[in-house]
Amino acid sequence: MSYTFSDLKTDIKNYTEVDSNVLSDSVLTTIVKNAENRIYRDSDSDDNRFYATSALVTGNRYVTIPSDLRVIRFVQLTDSNGDQVFLEKRDTSFMAEYYNTPSTQSGIPKYYANWDANYWVVAPTPDTTYSITLAYIKQPDSITASDSTTTYVSNKYQDLLLYGSLVEAYGYLKGPADMLQYYEGSYQRALQSYSIEQQGRRRRDEWQDGVLRTPLKSESPSKY
C-alpha cells in the first residue's frame, strides 16, 4: 500500500477534525518530522542500516563520516592479503595512549573510535591504502520531502506513523488529555509490534532458532 505525505496530512486533519487554517502544511511538516524522529529513536529498523566503502589514506588516521551517519555499527578492513578483519572500537583516550605518534604511519589499523561530529579515527596510522567497509545507521528518509513521497515506515507501518503524528498533533493543538492519552497508548502498542518485528522476528532464522510458537494453555486430562 502506498501511503503518501498527502494521505497522512489528510488523515491527521480528519482524526483531529480541524482544517488547514489550524494545521497548515508547514505545521504538519514539523509534526510529522517530530513523529518520524521519535520512531527512529524508539526502535532500530533494518531500513536504516547502510553500508559505505572507502579507503584509508597512507599516513592519515582520520576518516570522514558520511553525511547521513547517525551511529557506527562496525568497521571491516581488507588487508594486503585480501583477508577481511573487524576493527575493535575504543574511546579516543585509549587511542592516544595506545598510539602516541599519530602522524607517523605504522601498520595495519586495529582500533577505531568516534573523533568528533565529522571524523572517526583509526590506530595505528595506516602504512598503506586499505579498503574499508563502514556499516552504520543512517539518517532516516522523511515522508515530508513532497506530497507524493512515501517511506518504508509509511508503506509498511502506517498505524505507527499515524499514531505518532497524532500524538504530536494533539500536543500542538492542546487537545483533550484523554485523546492525547488514547493516541499515546495506540502509538506504544504499534511501536511494540514494530519493534518485535524489526528487532526480533526479522533477525531470527527458522533453521537455527526454530519457528516461533505461541504457548497454548492445555488442561490436564486428569482434570476431567
Buried (B, 14 or more C-beta within 10 A) or exposed (E): EEBBBBBBBEBBBEBBEBEEEEBEEEBBBBBBBBBBBBBBEBBBBEBBEBEBEEEBBEBBBBBEBBEBBBEBEEBBBBEEEEEEBEBEBBEBEBBEEEBEEBEEBBEBBBBBBBBEEEEBBBBBBBBBEBBBBBBBBBBBBBBBEEEEBBBBBBBBBBBBBBBBBBBBBBBBBEBEEEBBEBBBEBBEEBBEEBBEBBEEEEEEEEEEEEEEEEEEEEEEEEEE
